[in-house]
Amino acid sequence: MADMKWAGKLAGAALGMITAGPVGAVVGAIVGHQFDRGWRMSPLRGDRQRRRELPPRFLQAAFEVMGHVAKADGRVSETDIEAARAIMRRMRLSPAQVRQAIGSFTVGKQPGFPLQRTLDDLYIVIGNREELCRGFVELQMEAALSGGGPTRSQRALLWQVASTLGINRIEFAKLEQLLGARRGFGRASAAADTAAALTAAFRLLDVPTDATDAEVKKAYRRLMNRHHPDKLAASGQPESMQEIAKERTREIRAAYDRIRTHRGLR
């Protein structure tokens, strides 16, 4: 089969040869070239359009879904609301963005909120970018954890979110485990509990406490690469998520430093 970038040229030349001989073939090839150029550029134009739509659509969907998950058990508690507001603060949203986020959260709480349609629309805008899908799911999980959950009903909704965005069961479980490890590491560090913080540091890097030094370093580099703000920015992640990405890398670095100090690594 001919490469798609030559399809227009070949088709145009063939048609031109049939209808007008060699001269027609040349003209047909030129016209076909323009077709090929348009074929190749159209996905790029679509990608640029998605990038323009992504930041506002991502935030809107994030807080709509957050409100819907918070309401999964019938009522939204003050803890749920504070968890959402804490995420808004960490994102450093502007006053206007905060108002929009609160409005979106309220929309998500309403009966009949179209969760699946919202997720399907978001997936179209995200464009199958793994980092953005994972970041969206992490955001929802974090809100549920901070709100005292996830409850059974909330976990079912979170799985619906994850599966729609292409996250499988194993990755879903790892994300929940990682978020729990981050919270444990933060609490232990704040309480100056060295032993608990060290154990939580290994959990945060997703390695066992008896991992070799090489395994610890490899896990650290892998997580830093996954959550590096520059990489996420290149994938089209909204600017508001960059603050959370920076926070993630600080946590990963702090956990690694804890292990490195304990083991005397250089």
MINU-201476 format. One line per field, with one value per residue (C-alpha): z, y, x. Coordinates in nm, 3 decimals. Layout:
BEGIN
up = Z | ... .
north = Y | ... .
east = X | ... .
end
This chain:
BEGIN
up = 0.000 | -0.084 | 0.207 | 0.292 | 0.228 | -0.138 | -0.182 | -0.320 | -0.557 | -0.703 | -0.738 | -0.892 | -1.138 | -1.245 | -1.299 | -1.487 | -1.714 | -1.802 | -1.876 | -2.022 | -2.080 | -1.939 | -1.877 | -1.691 | -1.484 | -1.371 | -1.286 | -1.108 | -0.902 | -0.795 | -0.690 | -0.514 | -0.327 | -0.185 | -0.077 | 0.096 | 0.269 | 0.393 | 0.506 | 0.715 | 0.858 | 0.956 | 1.260 | 1.372 | 1.345 | 1.549 | 1.807 | 1.837 | 1.883 | 2.161 | 2.333 | 2.335 | 2.474 | 2.727 | 3.021 | 3.074 | 2.987 | 3.216 | 3.513 | 3.449 | 3.423 | 3.721 | 3.963 | 3.813 | 3.860 | 4.205 | 4.310 | 4.168 | 4.353 | 4.676 | 4.644 | 4.580 | 4.928 | 4.923 | 5.080 | 5.050 | 5.385 | 5.497 | 5.474 | 5.107 | 5.040 | 5.221 | 5.025 | 4.699 | 4.821 | 4.929 | 4.577 | 4.436 | 4.664 | 4.566 | 4.201 | 4.276 | 4.086 | 4.030 | 4.202 | 3.874 | 3.833 | 4.191 | 4.125 | 3.811 | 3.999 | 4.275 | 4.010 | 3.841 | 4.175 | 4.235 | 3.890 | 3.959 | 4.276 | 4.095 | 4.036 | 3.684 | 3.627 | 3.301 | 3.433 | 3.142 | 2.878 | 3.065 | 3.077 | 2.711 | 2.610 | 2.826 | 2.673 | 2.327 | 2.437 | 2.625 | 2.311 | 2.482 | 2.667 | 2.941 | 3.177 | 3.166 | 3.216 | 3.516 | 3.659 | 3.632 | 3.812 | 4.083 | 4.141 | 4.194 | 4.422 | 4.628 | 4.682 | 4.789 | 5.029 | 5.179 | 5.220 | 5.435 | 5.162 | 4.923 | 5.026 | 4.830 | 4.619 | 4.558 | 4.458 | 4.198 | 4.045 | 4.059 | 3.871 | 3.609 | 3.570 | 3.548 | 3.303 | 3.070 | 3.062 | 2.986 | 3.334 | 3.404 | 3.737 | 3.830 | 3.761 | 3.946 | 4.256 | 4.233 | 4.214 | 4.527 | 4.705 | 4.600 | 4.723 | 5.055 | 5.081 | 5.016 | 5.292 | 5.530 | 5.451 | 5.504 | 5.841 | 5.968 | 5.857 | 6.021 | 6.344 | 6.326 | 6.337 | 6.171 | 6.158 | 6.017 | 5.769 | 5.645 | 5.591 | 5.415 | 5.198 | 5.061 | 4.997 | 4.818 | 4.585 | 4.539 | 4.645 | 4.939 | 5.240 | 5.142 | 4.789 | 4.671 | 4.639 | 4.260 | 4.275 | 4.495 | 4.256 | 3.956 | 4.122 | 4.215 | 3.859 | 3.711 | 3.936 | 3.886 | 3.511 | 3.527 | 3.738 | 3.610 | 3.547 | 3.220 | 3.075 | 3.182 | 3.039 | 2.706 | 2.708 | 2.725 | 3.094 | 3.216 | 3.395 | 3.715 | 3.734 | 3.719 | 4.085 | 4.187 | 3.967 | 4.144 | 4.478 | 4.365 | 4.268 | 4.604 | 4.785 | 4.575 | 4.629 | 5.006 | 5.025 | 4.832 | 5.051 | 5.359 | 5.230 | 5.103 | 5.441 | 5.622 | 5.393 | 5.344 | 4.968 | 4.759 .
north = 0.000 | 0.349 | 0.573 | 0.814 | 1.117 | 1.008 | 0.899 | 1.232 | 1.275 | 0.925 | 0.950 | 1.297 | 1.196 | 0.884 | 1.073 | 1.348 | 1.099 | 0.935 | 1.261 | 1.483 | 1.284 | 1.374 | 1.741 | 1.637 | 1.399 | 1.686 | 1.907 | 1.619 | 1.553 | 1.918 | 1.913 | 1.582 | 1.734 | 2.000 | 1.726 | 1.537 | 1.853 | 1.919 | 1.556 | 1.580 | 1.919 | 1.859 | 1.640 | 1.909 | 2.171 | 1.941 | 1.901 | 2.277 | 2.314 | 2.053 | 2.232 | 2.557 | 2.380 | 2.169 | 2.407 | 2.534 | 2.198 | 2.008 | 2.232 | 2.230 | 1.852 | 1.807 | 1.992 | 1.865 | 1.507 | 1.593 | 1.721 | 1.413 | 1.174 | 1.370 | 1.328 | 0.952 | 0.862 | 1.106 | 1.417 | 1.639 | 1.698 | 2.001 | 1.781 | 1.714 | 2.085 | 2.170 | 1.899 | 2.060 | 2.408 | 2.281 | 2.154 | 2.492 | 2.661 | 2.422 | 2.489 | 2.861 | 2.936 | 3.300 | 3.437 | 3.402 | 3.044 | 2.964 | 3.090 | 2.877 | 2.573 | 2.616 | 2.644 | 2.327 | 2.142 | 2.247 | 2.126 | 1.787 | 1.747 | 1.779 | 1.472 | 1.339 | 1.478 | 1.312 | 1.162 | 0.929 | 1.193 | 1.440 | 1.186 | 1.093 | 1.460 | 1.515 | 1.215 | 1.361 | 1.687 | 1.513 | 1.323 | 1.000 | 1.172 | 0.924 | 1.184 | 1.398 | 1.101 | 0.985 | 1.338 | 1.372 | 1.042 | 1.132 | 1.457 | 1.275 | 1.016 | 1.280 | 1.471 | 1.151 | 1.058 | 1.406 | 1.395 | 1.083 | 0.826 | 0.673 | 0.489 | 0.190 | 0.410 | 0.662 | 0.393 | 0.262 | 0.609 | 0.657 | 0.332 | 0.455 | 0.768 | 0.572 | 0.308 | 0.570 | 0.750 | 0.432 | 0.347 | -0.027 | -0.198 | -0.245 | 0.120 | 0.226 | 0.032 | 0.170 | 0.527 | 0.480 | 0.317 | 0.599 | 0.868 | 0.687 | 0.668 | 1.042 | 1.122 | 0.883 | 1.031 | 1.385 | 1.302 | 1.113 | 1.388 | 1.656 | 1.454 | 1.402 | 1.026 | 0.915 | 0.542 | 0.589 | 0.850 | 0.613 | 0.332 | 0.574 | 0.697 | 0.347 | 0.315 | 0.650 | 0.538 | 0.209 | -0.011 | -0.256 | -0.158 | -0.417 | -0.280 | -0.240 | 0.105 | 0.068 | -0.018 | 0.283 | 0.516 | 0.368 | 0.412 | 0.771 | 0.861 | 0.692 | 0.884 | 1.214 | 1.166 | 1.081 | 1.383 | 1.640 | 1.969 | 2.036 | 1.698 | 1.744 | 2.097 | 1.959 | 1.711 | 2.001 | 1.984 | 2.296 | 2.552 | 2.511 | 2.148 | 2.252 | 2.359 | 2.014 | 1.856 | 2.064 | 1.952 | 1.591 | 1.620 | 1.784 | 1.492 | 1.235 | 1.416 | 1.441 | 1.068 | 0.985 | 1.217 | 1.044 | 0.703 | 0.837 | 0.990 | 0.670 | 0.456 | 0.705 | 0.713 | 0.973 .
east = 0.000 | 0.131 | 0.231 | -0.052 | 0.166 | 0.194 | -0.169 | -0.290 | 0.005 | -0.032 | -0.408 | -0.386 | -0.113 | -0.302 | -0.626 | -0.444 | -0.269 | -0.600 | -0.780 | -0.506 | -0.191 | 0.155 | 0.069 | -0.243 | -0.035 | 0.189 | -0.108 | -0.279 | 0.032 | 0.047 | -0.318 | -0.259 | 0.035 | -0.193 | -0.434 | -0.152 | -0.039 | -0.390 | -0.424 | -0.109 | -0.188 | -0.548 | -0.461 | -0.219 | -0.489 | -0.712 | -0.437 | -0.393 | -0.766 | -0.764 | -0.476 | -0.676 | -0.981 | -0.794 | -0.725 | -1.083 | -1.241 | -1.003 | -1.081 | -1.453 | -1.466 | -1.233 | -1.457 | -1.783 | -1.665 | -1.529 | -1.869 | -2.038 | -1.804 | -1.849 | -2.227 | -2.200 | -2.330 | -2.618 | -2.472 | -2.168 | -1.996 | -1.800 | -1.490 | -1.566 | -1.604 | -1.281 | -1.098 | -1.211 | -1.117 | -0.774 | -0.713 | -0.819 | -0.565 | -0.289 | -0.366 | -0.336 | -0.652 | -0.742 | -1.055 | -1.246 | -1.128 | -1.226 | -1.578 | -1.596 | -1.461 | -1.720 | -1.990 | -1.866 | -1.855 | -2.217 | -2.320 | -2.162 | -2.367 | -2.698 | -2.918 | -2.886 | -2.537 | -2.416 | -2.092 | -2.020 | -2.088 | -1.866 | -1.582 | -1.625 | -1.610 | -1.302 | -1.126 | -1.178 | -1.012 | -0.729 | -0.645 | -0.530 | -0.243 | -0.154 | -0.004 | -0.317 | -0.547 | -0.345 | -0.334 | -0.712 | -0.770 | -0.515 | -0.699 | -1.029 | -0.872 | -0.698 | -1.022 | -1.199 | -0.918 | -0.907 | -1.284 | -1.263 | -1.315 | -1.322 | -1.635 | -1.760 | -1.989 | -1.715 | -1.466 | -1.712 | -1.737 | -1.362 | -1.317 | -1.565 | -1.353 | -1.029 | -1.153 | -1.303 | -0.967 | -0.775 | -0.643 | -0.648 | -0.718 | -0.353 | -0.266 | -0.581 | -0.475 | -0.121 | -0.248 | -0.456 | -0.162 | 0.072 | -0.165 | -0.200 | 0.178 | 0.211 | -0.034 | 0.142 | 0.482 | 0.353 | 0.194 | 0.499 | 0.738 | 0.523 | 0.518 | 0.897 | 0.840 | 1.163 | 1.087 | 0.735 | 0.859 | 1.129 | 0.878 | 0.642 | 0.930 | 0.984 | 0.609 | 0.605 | 0.885 | 0.694 | 0.985 | 1.019 | 1.226 | 1.488 | 1.527 | 1.884 | 2.037 | 2.022 | 1.650 | 1.581 | 1.764 | 1.585 | 1.243 | 1.328 | 1.432 | 1.124 | 0.885 | 1.066 | 1.047 | 0.676 | 0.584 | 0.834 | 0.647 | 0.831 | 0.732 | 0.371 | 0.365 | 0.489 | 0.201 | -0.045 | -0.125 | -0.310 | -0.094 | -0.297 | -0.184 | 0.181 | 0.171 | 0.054 | 0.322 | 0.587 | 0.447 | 0.463 | 0.831 | 0.911 | 0.747 | 0.933 | 1.264 | 1.200 | 1.125 | 1.440 | 1.648 | 1.508 | 1.621 | 1.951 | 2.035 | 1.939 | 2.156 | 2.436 | 2.388 | 2.564 .
end
